[in-house]
């Protein structure tokens, strides 16, 4: 079902999972776990407030809101799928937010075509993380359709002048296309990292999400031709 939703469906699905072990097993059965600096040796990142990390901690380890983004945009080949599972929920707030890239682009194109054009330019943004750097459009279009999205808001992202001026239009498009939902313990969701943006609203309490990144599905890897990734 996970493979069908990610590879044949629209790239978004919710699921139930009874334990952390079952969550990891499902991820490993589906595809190749993508490593991350904040993950443990199995590839699981625990997204919860971690004040002990000091001022360098990412927003994901606070109780603040996470703006719509994709994961690892500075990587030449980012993770294809994200799996997020709720171990403990928030007292207030903390809703997950997801936005289909096609919907965001359509909203921009209808209300501000110049803004969409700016975000489709090859040098719309420079993403940097550690030793990685990627110059990329926010929306990569193929034959007029969204083929890939990349975005992140942090001190190491640089927008081209036209893209920077269009940020208010992008924010309005996010507001118009956002889907928000709460997650109870044991609930999770899977999302195509190349087709959807995702985020989180601010929260109180001890909300904890577990995240696993998938680099490729087993089925995709088996069917890949020479030179494909």
N, C-alpha and C positions, 0 to 999 in steps of 0.2 A: 504493500500500500504506500509506503514511503517513497519507494522508487517511482511508482506511477504518478504520485502527486508532484514530485520534483522534476521528473523527466518527460512525462506526458501531459501533466496538468499545468496549472498556472504558476506553480512554484511556491505554493503556500499550503500548509496543512497543520491542524492541531492534533494532539494525541494524548493518551493517558499512559502513564508508566508507573509501575508500583515501587521501583527502587532505583537507586543510583547504579547498581550493578546491571539491572535490566536496561537502563538508559544507555550505558556504555556498550553493552552487548549488541543492542539494536544498531547503534552507530557503527560499530565495527563490522557488523554483518552487511550494512548498507554500503559502506565505502571506506576509503583510506582516510584515517584521521590526520588532520592538518596540524602541525605543531604551532605553538604560540609561546611567547616569552613568559606570559602570565599563567600558563597551564601547568599542570603537574605532568609527571612522566607518562601518564596515559592519554594526555591531551585534553583533560577536563579543566576548565577555568571556573573558579567559584566567584561569582559576581555578587558581592555583598559589601557593605560599608567596611572599610579597612583603614581607620584613621592612623594606625601605626605606620603606614607607608609614607607619611609626611606629605609635604607640598608637591612632590613629584607624582603622587598617585593619579591615575587616570580617573575621569569622571565616572567610569563604570564602577569604581570602588567607593563611590560616595552615595548619598541619598538624593542627590540633585537630579534634574532632568537630563536625559540623553537626547540630543537633537537627532533628527533622522540622518542616518549614515549607512555606509556599507563597511564591512570589516576588511582590514588589511588592504586599503586602496593603493598603498605604496608598493605592494608586491606586483611583480610582473604578471604572475598568475595567482590571483587571490583565491581563497577558499570558495568552492562552488556552492556549498550548502551549509547553513548554520542550524544546529539543533539546540534549543534552549528549553530547560526543564525546571519547574519550580519546586524547590525543596521546602521553602517556607515563604508565606505570603506577607504582604505589608499590612499594617494597621489601617492606613489611609493612603490613597494614591497608589503609585507604582504600576499603573496600567501599562501594558505593552502597547507599542504603536507600530504599525506597519503601513507602508505606502507602496503601491505598485508603481514601478518606474514609468510604465506606459501611461498611467493616469496622471502622474505629476507632469510629464511632458505634454500631454494633451491639454491640461489646464493652463500651462505656460503658453503653449502655442495659441490658445484661444484668446487669452487676455493680454499677452505681451510677447508677440512673435520675436521681437528683437532680443528679449531675455533668453528665449529658447535657443535662438541662434548663437548667442554668446556661450551658452553652456554646451553646445555641440562642437565648438571649435576644438581643434586638436590640442591646443595649449590653454584650455580653459582653467586648469588648475595644476599645481605641482604638489604632489603628496610625498612627504618624507617621514620615514620611521627608521631610526637607527641608521644602518648603512643602505637602506633601500630608498629609491627615489623613482617616481613615476610621473611623467608629464602626460596628462590625459584629459579628454572631455569628461564632463559629468554624465552626459548622455551620448553614448556611441550609437549612431543611427546607421542602419543598413536598409536600403530601399525604402526609406521613410518610416521604418519601424525601429523601436528601441531594442538594440541587441545587447547592451550592457550599460550598467550604471556604476559610478564610483563617486563616493563623497565622504568627506569627514571634516569636522570642525574642530581644530585644535591649533596650538601655536606653531605647528610645523606644516601647515597647509597655506599655500599662496595662490590667490585667485588672480587671473588676468584682469586688467582694468575694467573691461566691459562686463565680465562675470561678477566682479566685486560690486559694481554699480547695480547689477540686477538682483542682488541678494534679497531686497524687500519683495520683489516679484516671486522669487523662489519660496520665500516664507509663506506668502499668500497661497501659493499652489499647494504647499504642504498642508496648510490649514484646511483647504478644500477637499483634499484626498485622503487624509489620515483616517485609519481604522484603529480604534482603541479597544482593548479588551483586558479584563482582569484574569489572572491566573491563580487558581487555588493549588495547594500542594498536590503533587502528583500529575499536574497538567503541564503540557508543554506545547511548543510549536516548532515547525521546521520551515525554513525559508530559503529561497534561492538568492544567494548573496549578489549575484550578477544582475538580477531583475527587480529586486525589491530594496527599498530603504527600510530601516527599522530603528526604533528608539524606545524611550521609556519616560514616563512622567515621574516627577518627584514623589517621594514617599516618606512615610514614617513607619517605625517598627523594624523588624528583623527580616526583611525580605532577602531571600537568597535564591539566585538562579544559577544553574549549572549550564555551561556552554561547551559544545563540542563543534569544531569546524571540520567539514569534510572536503577534502581536496578533489576527489572524483568518486563516482560510484563504481562498483565492481563491474556492473553491466556496461557502463560507458567505457571503462578501461579495456574490457574484453573486445568491444566492438571498434575500438579506435584503430585507425589506419596508421601507416608509417608517418612519423613527424607530428602527429596530433598529441594534444596534452589534455 
